[in-house]
């Protein structure tokens, strides 16, 4: 299981705390330092759609040029922006044997891991 994110993100911290509290082992992938694995991002996009992965409410998105924001109209253009600006990816992203969670909500994690048990 891999948790993708940025270590100083509060939402990522909540997810990591939840996993630790529930004794769930995972590998952390810091995409600020390690980059964003293209194959993993493509799989998550296929499972959830690019709209679910692109964080349009964060400060990184708001700082992008209006032309760059307007250029995001489909999966390919969203992927290009997410690769160029990793902080535009909603976080955390959890990959558990090809099943994915986007973001963190305690109830979603509880339901997800209940199904995994």
URFENUR-V997290 format. One record per backbone hydrogen bond with DSSP energy under -0.5 kcal/mol. NH is the residue of the N-H (numbers start at 1). CO is the residue of the C=O. Records with the same first field share a line. If there is no record, write none. Layout:
# URFENUR-V997290
NH->CO, CO
This chain:
# URFENUR-V997290
2->95
3->27
4->2, 93
5->29
9->6
13->9
14->10
15->11
16->12
17->13
18->14
19->15
20->16
21->17
22->18
23->20
24->19
25->23
27->1
29->3
30->28
31->5, 29
34->30
37->35
41->37
42->38
43->39
44->40
45->41
46->42
47->43
48->44
49->45
52->49
53->49
54->50
55->53, 88
56->54
62->58
63->59
64->60, 61
69->65
70->66
71->67
72->68, 69
73->71
78->74
79->75
80->76
81->77
82->78
83->79
84->80
85->81
88->85
89->86
90->53, 88
92->4
93->4
94->101
95->2, 93
96->94, 99
97->95
99->96
101->94
103->92
109->105
110->106
111->107
112->108
113->109
114->110
115->111
116->112
117->113
